[in-house]
Amino acid sequence: MYTKQPKKMLIINILDILKKYTDENHRLSQNDIVEILYKEYDMKTDRKSVKRNLMNLVEFGYDIEYSESLRMIKNKDGEDEESYILSDFYLNHEFTDSELRVLIDGVLASKHISEKYTTDLIKKLCGLSNDYFRSHVKHVYSVNDWNKTENQSLFYNIELVDEAIEQNKQLRFDYNKYGADKKLHKTHTHLVSPYQLILHNQRYYLMAFNERWGDMTYYRLDRVTNMTLTDDNLTPVTSVKGYESGIDYKELAASLPYMYSDKPQTVEFIADESIIDQIIDWFGKDIRIAKHGEDQLKVTVKVSPMAMEFWAMQYAGHVTVTAPEGLKERIKNRLVEAVEKYDV
């Protein structure tokens, strides 16, 4: 039971009750609220005080629904007279249960959010609904069954990247890769000019100019540790070769399916018409598609050659790259090498 509270807390406690126990399918009468106030908040009050505070909440802008019913009550002279009684109150929550489930599923499926932060975020999202919703959400108990990052500094990194971009400053950080022991190990310390955070394939990537290597690079943010903000001004993106007109985000999304940092080129390939869904999923709709024979398509895209090499290998049974010639030869050689490995 709560510690006894002053009467000025009445309106706050009533709002708390509406948040915890009501929605369109769970409504409370004034008498119900009086009982909960006594049992859970050690606060004695009457139905009229509850009604007055409820109407104050409505006047303050809270989205509270209620019904009215016509009843016969006794007046001060003991005579029957008609009176409208307010009853069945409930609060319209900012998010519907289905909207919260979508958000929770998104957090749960995000590989860039650690197990601990996933649990904390789901609990916060559940707090935006009532106790009935919480009792039906089991996601929080299965978080450790998902493939989540071990990097606990992700959200700090996101804030630091935003701050660096806002202040036009460079960032310094350690970049890590997994070893055979399944643990992250430092590879290099990088000094970069940050331009954009990109969410791709459930991972956050930092698009930045590497000051040492002199090229645009994409870093998995969950592989970044020991990030610090420097006093050095970042290199303007318009001074980076290939980005003189800034960043074309639509082209970027379609051209980097595996987040390689080589310059996109025009690539042509022949594909079975049966995988058109996968082609559009990977490259978007801003591509050229033409019929090629009875059941094939000729597709032209602008894409990272390195990424295209791996994509074509993934769909080798359905795709044949026809141009450029260098890319075509590299894929051919990779396929030959693959066959030799299995030729035992």
N, C-alpha and C positions, 0 to 999 in steps of 0.2 A: 504494500500500500504506500502511496505517496505521502510525504510529509505534509502536514496541514498547511494550506496556503491561504494567503489573504484574498479577500473578495475581489480585489482588482484583477486577480488572475482568472476570474470566471470566464471571461470572453475568450481568453487564450486556451483554456482547458476545453471549452466547448468546441473550438476550432480543431483542437488536437483530436477530440473524439470523432468528429466528422471525418477527419483524414484517415484515422485508424479503422473505423468500423462501418463506413457507409460508402455506397455507390448506388447506381441505378437499381441493382438487384438486392441491395441491403440497406434498408431505411430505418430510421429511428424516430420514435415519437418524442414529444417533450418529456413525458414521464420516463421513457427509456434513458434519456440523457440525464435526468435528475438522479436516477439510480446509479448510473455509471459514475457520475460525479462523486457520489457518496462512497461507492465501493472502491474506486480506483484512485480518487484524488482527495479523499477525506474532506469533501466539501459539501456542506448542506445548503440547499437552495430550493426554490419552488418553481413550479411550471411557468409562472408569469415572468420570473427573472430570466429563465432560459429562453422564452419567446422573445423578450426584449433584446437580449444579446444576440440571438439568431438574426433578428431583423437588422440590428446594427451591422452585423457581418455582411448581410446582403447590401446594405447601404454603402458599406466600405468597398464594394466591388467583388466580393467573393461569389463564385458561381454556385449558389446553393438553391436547390430545387425543393419545393414543398407543396403539399396539397392542402386544400381547405375543405372543411365539411360543415354542414349546417346542423347545429344541435340546439336542443331546448335546455336553457339553464335558468336557475332561479335568480331573480334580481334582488336588490336589497330589501324589497317589500315582501319577498317570498313568492312573487308571482313568476309564472313561466314566461320566458321571452326567447326569441330566436337570437342565436349568436354564431358567428363563424369562428370555428376552432382550427388553428393551424396544426398540422400533424405530418408525419412521414417525411422527415427531412433527410436529405442526402447531399453530399458534395460532389460536384462534377470535377473530377481530377484533371490536371493539365494534360496527362497522357492517358489514352485508353490502355486496357490490359494488352490488347493485341499489338499496339505500338511499342509498349515496353518489352514485350516478348521479342519483337524484331530487333530492338536495340540490344537486348541481352544476348540474343543469338549472335549478333555481330561482334560483341565483345568476346564471347566464348570462342568464336571461330578465328579471331584475330591472333595470328601466331606471334605478332610483334609485342603483345602484351603479356607480361610475366604471369605466372600462376597466382602469386600473391595479389597483384594489382587487379587481375581478373576477378578474383573473389571479392575484393573491396568494391570494385565498380558495380558488380552485380547486386551486392547488398545495397548500395546507394540507389541504384535504379529501382530495386524493389521498394525502397522507402518512398518512392514517388507515388505508389499506390497504397492500398490498404492491407490489413492483416489477412484478408481472404486471398488476395493475390499472392502474398508471400508463401502461404501454405501450399500453393500449387506449383511453385517454382522449385524444381529440383536441380537446376543447372549448377548451382553453387557446390553441390556435393560431388559433381563429376568433373570439376575443373582439372584435377590432376590426371585425368585420363586423356587429356588433349596435349598435342605437341606445342608447348609454349616456350618462349624464350627464357633463358636464365638471367638475362641482363636486367637488373633491378633499376638501372639508371635511365631507362628509356624516356620516361616522362620528363625527367630533368633535362635530358638531351634535347627533347622537343622544345622546351621552354628556352633553352640556351640558343638553339638555332633561330628561333623567332626573334630573340633579342639581338642576335648578331646581324640578321637581315635588316631589322628595324634601325640599328645603329650603324649599318654599313661597315661592320668590322669582320676581320678574319677569325677563324676558329683553329685551334690546335687540339688534336686528339690521337689516341692510340686506336689502331684498327686490328681486329682479332679474327682468327680463323680456328676452326675446330681441328684438334689433333686426333690421333688414333685412340687416345684415352677418353675421347668424347667430351673434352673440356676445351674452353676457349683459350687461345694463346696469342700473345701480342706478335704482330708481324712487323709493322712500321709505325712511326709517329708521322702524322700528316699535318701540314699547314694548308688550309684551304680558304677560298672565298665562297661562302654559301649563297645559293640563289633560291632554292625551292625544295620543299619536302614533297615527295611523291608517294602516294599509297598505291602499291602495285602487288598483285598476288598475295594479299594479306600481309604485306611487309612494308615498312616505311623505308624509303631511300632518300638520301640527301644528295641533291644535284649540286655539285660544287666544282670550282676550278682549282686544281692542284697546283699550288704555287711552285713546287719543286719540279714537277714533271711537265708543267705548262700545257695541260689539257683538261677537258671536261671529264669528270669522273662521277660515278654513282656509288654511294656507300650505303650498305645495309646499316640502318641506324641501330639495330639491336646488336650489331657487332662492334659498336663504338664504345670506348670507355675513356675515362679521364679527360673529358672534353672541357676546354677552357676558352674563354673569350679573350682575344688579344687586343692590343691598342692599335694595331695596324689596320688601315683602311682596306676594304676588300677591292679586288680588281673588278671594275665595271664589266658587266656581262657583255656589253656591246663592243668591248675591246678584245673579246675572246674570238679567235678565228672560227668562222662558221655561224657566229651568233651576233653579227653586226646589227641585225634588225631586232635583236631581243630573242626571247624564247617562244617558239610556236608550240603551245602545250597540246594542241590537237594532233599535230604531227608527231610530237614527242610520244604521246600515248600509243600511237599506232606503230611507231617505228622501233620501239625498244621492248619487245615481248620478254626478253630475258635480262634487261637492264645492262647490256654491254654499252661501253662508252665510245665505240668507233662511230665514225660519221655515217649517217644513213645514206643508202644508195638506192637507185631504182632497180628492182629485181622482178624478173618475169618467171612464172612457173605454170606448168600444166597440172591440173588437179581433177580428181574425180568429183563429179557434181554432188556426190553423196556427202561430202565433207564441207559443203558451203557454210553450214552453221559454224563449224570450228574456224573456218577462215575469217568470217566476220567477227566472231568472238575475239580472235587474236589481233586482227588488223583494223577492225572497224568498218564503216561503210564508205569511207572516203578512199576507195580503191577502184581500179578499172577491172571489170569482169566482162568477158565475151565468151560466147559458145565456141567450143572446139570439138568438132565431131558430134557424135550422138549423145554421149553421156559424160563429156569432160568440159572443163572450163579453162580459158587462158586468163591468168590473173596478173595484174601489174601492181606492185606495191612499192612504197619507199620505206626501207627498213635497214636496220643494222645488219651488215653482211655476216658478222659473227653470230648474231642471234638467229638469222635466217638459216645459217648452216645447221644449227642444232634443231631448229624447228622442222626443217626439211628431213632431217634424220628421224625425228619423232614420227613424222607422217610419211616415211619412205615408201610405204605400200600404196600410197594414194597420190603422191606429189613427185613431179620431176621439174627441177630448176633448169631453165633454158638460157638464162642470162642474168648477170654477166658471165663471161666464159671462165674467169678465174674462180668464181664462187662455185660454178658447176663442176670444175675439175677437183676442187677441194672436197666437195661432197662425194664425188665419185671415188676419190682416194680413200676417204674415211670408210665408205661402204666396203671397198676391197679389203681394207685392214680388218674390218669387223668380220667379214666372211672367213679370213685367214685365221682369226682367233678361234672360230668355231669349227674349223676344218681339222678335226682330230681323228 
